[in-house]
């Protein structure tokens, strides 16, 4: 995972020495691995690292548990953390959106505000596995050429250092480094098209 992530950073010129990076931290394996990996580059690259967590309030106590996990992790790793809480269900109802669409919109609104405020880039933990799922999802829904390109490694302020890594490689990294993480129970629900494609 390390070598693939470093290659992606260099290949796509994701950031330079002294960069300020805000890491989108859900608490899941991918985002925990990304944050841990970037912490390993912090001294060599002169990075300023901070974490961002959005509580979507979609899973009751489980959502609050994810937030608590992220808060404790950042406290242990001595990293600044910004948390925002939003009622995604209410937002979706008001805008006439699906929960998935509303959740994504709320996340990226949050990320964008913080990136502008800090004059920073936002590192998200999208993986090669996510990219493959996205291309298949776009094919199922019907897409133009842009959709066949999948997830861009770099887009505006967003960078994706794990874009060439598989989910299995990330889980192996977490095991090797003894990293704890949380698992979103909705990942196992067939109510979401992406989950059905993943399975």
C-alpha positions as CSV (number, residue, x, y, z in Angstrom):
1,X,0.0,0.0,0.0
2,X,2.8,2.4,1.0
3,X,4.6,2.2,-2.4
4,X,1.4,2.5,-4.4
5,X,0.2,5.5,-2.5
6,X,3.6,7.3,-2.7
7,X,3.7,6.5,-6.5
8,X,0.2,8.1,-6.9
9,X,1.2,11.2,-4.9
10,X,4.3,11.7,-7.1
11,X,2.6,10.7,-10.4
12,X,-0.3,13.1,-10.1
13,X,1.7,15.8,-8.2
14,X,-0.9,15.7,-5.4
15,X,1.0,18.0,-3.1
16,X,4.4,19.6,-2.5
17,X,6.6,20.2,0.5
18,X,5.0,22.1,3.3
19,X,1.4,21.4,2.1
20,X,-1.6,21.7,4.5
21,X,-3.7,18.6,4.1
22,X,-7.2,18.0,5.6
23,X,-7.8,14.3,5.8
24,X,-11.5,13.2,5.5
25,X,-11.7,10.7,8.4
26,X,-14.8,8.6,8.7
27,X,-13.2,6.1,11.1
28,X,-13.3,3.3,8.6
29,X,-10.3,1.2,7.5
30,X,-9.5,3.3,4.4
31,X,-9.5,6.7,6.0
32,X,-7.6,5.5,9.1
33,X,-5.0,3.9,6.9
34,X,-4.7,7.1,4.8
35,X,-4.2,9.3,7.9
36,X,-1.7,6.9,9.4
37,X,0.2,6.8,6.1
38,X,0.3,10.6,5.7
39,X,1.5,10.9,9.3
40,X,4.5,8.8,8.2
41,X,5.3,11.4,5.5
42,X,4.7,14.4,7.8
43,X,8.2,15.1,8.9
44,X,9.9,14.3,5.5
45,X,7.5,16.5,3.5
46,X,6.9,19.2,6.2
47,X,3.2,18.5,6.1
48,X,0.6,20.1,8.3
49,X,-2.1,17.5,8.9
50,X,-5.6,18.0,10.3
51,X,-8.7,15.7,10.2
52,X,-12.3,16.3,9.2
53,X,-15.2,14.2,10.3
54,X,-18.9,14.7,9.4
55,X,-21.5,13.0,11.6
56,X,-24.4,12.3,9.2
57,X,-26.7,11.2,12.0
58,X,-28.1,8.4,9.9
59,X,-27.4,5.5,12.2
60,X,-28.3,6.7,15.6
61,X,-25.8,5.6,18.3
62,X,-23.6,4.0,15.7
63,X,-23.0,7.4,14.1
64,X,-22.2,8.9,17.5
65,X,-19.9,6.0,18.2
66,X,-18.0,6.7,14.9
67,X,-17.6,10.3,16.0
68,X,-16.4,9.3,19.4
69,X,-13.9,6.8,17.8
70,X,-12.5,9.6,15.5
71,X,-12.2,12.0,18.4
72,X,-10.3,9.5,20.5
73,X,-8.0,8.5,17.6
74,X,-7.1,12.1,16.9
75,X,-6.5,12.8,20.6
76,X,-4.2,9.8,20.7
77,X,-2.3,10.8,17.6
78,X,-2.3,14.4,18.7
79,X,-3.9,15.7,15.5
80,X,-6.3,18.7,15.2
81,X,-9.8,17.6,14.3
82,X,-12.8,19.5,13.0
83,X,-16.2,17.8,13.5
84,X,-19.5,18.8,12.0
85,X,-22.9,17.3,12.7
86,X,-25.7,17.4,10.1
87,X,-29.2,16.0,9.8
88,X,-28.8,14.3,6.4
89,X,-32.3,12.8,6.5
90,X,-33.9,16.2,6.9
91,X,-31.7,17.7,4.2
92,X,-32.6,14.9,1.8
93,X,-36.3,15.5,2.4
94,X,-36.0,19.2,2.0
95,X,-34.1,19.0,-1.3
96,X,-35.9,15.9,-2.7
97,X,-32.7,13.9,-2.8
98,X,-31.9,10.3,-1.9
99,X,-30.0,9.8,1.4
100,X,-26.8,8.9,-0.6
101,X,-26.9,12.0,-2.7
102,X,-27.7,14.3,0.3
103,X,-24.9,12.7,2.4
104,X,-22.4,13.2,-0.4
105,X,-23.5,16.8,-0.9
106,X,-23.3,17.6,2.8
107,X,-19.8,16.0,3.1
108,X,-18.4,17.9,0.2
109,X,-20.0,21.2,1.3
110,X,-18.2,20.7,4.7
111,X,-14.9,19.7,3.0
112,X,-15.0,22.7,0.7
113,X,-15.7,25.2,3.4
114,X,-12.8,23.9,5.5
115,X,-10.4,23.7,2.6
116,X,-11.1,27.3,1.7
117,X,-10.8,28.5,5.3
118,X,-7.5,26.7,5.8
119,X,-6.2,27.2,2.2
120,X,-5.6,23.5,2.1
121,X,-6.1,20.4,0.0
122,X,-8.5,17.6,1.2
123,X,-7.3,14.0,1.1
124,X,-10.1,11.5,0.7
125,X,-9.6,7.7,1.1
126,X,-11.1,6.6,-2.2
127,X,-9.4,3.4,-3.4
128,X,-8.9,1.4,-6.6
129,X,-11.7,-0.8,-5.4
130,X,-14.0,2.2,-5.0
131,X,-13.0,3.4,-8.5
132,X,-13.9,0.0,-10.1
133,X,-17.3,0.1,-8.3
134,X,-17.9,3.6,-9.5
135,X,-17.2,2.7,-13.1
136,X,-19.6,-0.3,-12.9
137,X,-22.2,1.8,-11.1
138,X,-22.0,4.5,-13.9
139,X,-22.3,1.7,-16.5
140,X,-25.4,0.3,-14.8
141,X,-27.0,3.8,-14.6
142,X,-25.9,4.8,-18.1
143,X,-23.0,7.2,-18.5
144,X,-21.1,9.4,-21.0
145,X,-17.3,9.0,-21.4
146,X,-16.6,11.1,-18.3
147,X,-18.4,8.5,-16.1
148,X,-16.2,5.7,-17.6
149,X,-13.2,7.5,-16.3
150,X,-14.2,6.8,-12.7
151,X,-12.8,8.8,-9.7
152,X,-10.2,11.3,-10.6
153,X,-7.0,11.0,-8.6
154,X,-6.9,14.8,-8.3
155,X,-9.9,17.2,-8.7
156,X,-9.8,20.8,-7.7
157,X,-8.8,20.7,-4.0
158,X,-9.3,17.0,-3.6
159,X,-6.6,14.4,-3.7
160,X,-6.8,10.6,-3.5
161,X,-3.5,9.0,-2.5
162,X,-5.0,5.5,-2.2
163,X,-6.6,5.5,-5.7
164,X,-4.3,2.6,-6.9
165,X,-4.7,0.5,-3.7
166,X,-7.1,-2.3,-3.3
167,X,-9.4,-2.7,-0.2
168,X,-7.5,-5.9,0.6
169,X,-4.2,-4.1,0.6
170,X,-5.6,-1.4,2.9
171,X,-7.0,-4.0,5.3
172,X,-3.6,-5.8,5.3
173,X,-1.9,-2.4,6.1
174,X,-4.2,-1.9,9.0
175,X,-3.5,-5.4,10.3
176,X,0.3,-4.9,9.9
177,X,0.2,-1.6,11.7
178,X,-2.3,-2.7,14.4
179,X,-4.7,0.0,13.4
180,X,-8.3,-0.1,14.8
181,X,-11.2,1.2,12.8
182,X,-15.0,1.2,12.7
183,X,-17.3,-0.5,10.2
184,X,-20.4,1.2,8.9
185,X,-23.3,-1.3,9.2
186,X,-24.9,0.2,6.1
187,X,-22.0,-1.3,4.1
188,X,-23.8,-4.6,4.4
189,X,-27.3,-3.4,3.3
190,X,-28.5,-4.3,-0.2
191,X,-30.7,-1.2,-0.1
192,X,-27.8,0.7,-1.7
193,X,-26.9,0.0,-5.4
194,X,-23.2,0.4,-4.7
195,X,-23.3,-2.4,-2.0
196,X,-25.0,-4.8,-4.5
197,X,-22.3,-4.0,-7.1
198,X,-19.6,-4.5,-4.4
199,X,-21.0,-7.9,-3.5
